[in-house]
């Protein structure tokens, strides 16, 4: 998710009774997503929003699941390609 979207989410969250906990930055070419997933999982979120490309979504889900996350994922910004997600066992995913 870009910093601009994070600011928007942070401003809107209280109106929806949502506890917005910030964001982490990842890149498609990152060799590992362990550190950002550990940070995210450590915040004990109900939902992790993935505002990245479809291949990065798949890689982030795999890594965050390895780090113990078992909550819901979401994405928007036209980054979701359903075919990329169908083989992920137990995935709960929201798309907007």
C-alpha positions in Angstrom: 0.0 0.0 0.0 1.4 3.4 -0.8 1.9 6.1 1.9 -1.0 8.1 0.6 -3.4 5.3 1.0 -2.1 4.7 4.5 -2.9 8.3 5.4 -6.4 7.9 4.0 -6.9 4.7 5.9 -5.6 6.2 9.2 -8.0 9.1 8.8 -11.1 7.0 7.9 -10.5 4.1 10.3 -11.9 5.8 13.5 -15.2 6.5 11.7 -15.6 2.8 11.1 -14.5 1.8 14.6 -11.4 0.3 13.1 -8.0 0.2 14.8 -5.6 1.2 12.0 -2.0 0.0 12.9 0.0 1.5 10.0 1.8 -0.1 7.2 5.0 -1.7 6.1 6.8 -1.2 2.8 7.7 -4.1 0.5 8.9 -4.4 -3.1 8.3 -7.0 -5.7 12.1 -7.6 -6.0 12.6 -8.0 -2.3 14.5 -11.2 -1.7 12.5 -12.0 1.5 9.2 -10.8 3.1 10.1 -12.2 6.5 10.8 -8.9 8.3 7.7 -7.1 7.1 5.6 -10.2 7.9 7.1 -10.4 11.4 6.2 -6.8 11.9 2.7 -7.2 10.7 2.0 -10.4 12.6 3.5 -8.9 15.7 0.8 -6.2 15.6 -1.8 -9.0 15.8 -4.1 -7.6 13.1 -7.5 -8.9 12.1 -6.8 -8.0 8.5 -3.7 -7.4 6.5 -4.3 -5.3 3.4 -1.9 -6.0 0.5 -1.8 -3.1 -1.9 0.8 -4.7 -4.1 1.0 -6.7 -7.3 -0.6 -10.2 -7.6 2.8 -12.1 -7.5 3.8 -10.1 -4.4 0.4 -10.8 -2.8 1.0 -14.5 -3.2 4.6 -14.3 -1.8 3.4 -12.1 1.2 0.6 -14.5 2.1 3.0 -17.5 2.0 5.5 -15.7 4.2 3.0 -14.2 6.7 1.3 -17.6 7.0 4.8 -19.1 7.8 5.2 -16.4 10.5 1.9 -17.5 12.2 -0.7 -15.2 10.7 -4.1 -16.9 10.4 -6.3 -13.9 9.8 -7.9 -12.3 6.8 -6.1 -10.7 3.9 -7.5 -7.9 1.7 -6.4 -6.0 -1.4 -7.7 -3.5 -3.8 -6.1 -1.1 -6.4 -6.7 -3.6 -9.2 -3.9 -5.8 -7.8 -6.0 -9.0 -7.3 -5.8 -11.8 -9.8 -8.2 -14.5 -8.5 -6.5 -17.2 -10.4 -3.3 -16.6 -8.4 -5.1 -17.1 -5.1 -7.2 -20.3 -5.7 -4.4 -22.7 -4.7 -3.8 -21.2 -1.3 -5.3 -23.5 1.3 -7.4 -21.9 4.0 -7.2 -18.4 2.5 -9.7 -15.8 3.7 -9.5 -12.9 1.3 -11.5 -9.6 0.8 -11.1 -7.7 -2.4 -12.4 -4.2 -3.1 
